[in-house]
Amino acid sequence: MTEEKEQEDFGMHNFCLPIRKQRGVNLLEAEVEYNSHLGSFRLMVENIFGELGTTFKRLSNKEIV
């Protein structure tokens, strides 16, 4: 992959961050819904990484299963 192609593929437009609440200002309903959807997606991704870690730990032959 060329450096130029990497910059196209991996940029700030590819990252999703939760919307943070400002002091004294409530989030809009759409912002709360966005955070909820983002949180559930992140949870799925983190669970998959956890399962991968467990699988590699079992296959590493360093511990008795």
HELIX and SHEET records of a PDB file:
HELIX    1   1 GLU A    3  ASP A    9  1                                   7    
HELIX    2   2 MET A   12  ASN A   14  5                                   3    
HELIX    3   3 GLU A   29  LEU A   59  1                                  31    
END                                                                             
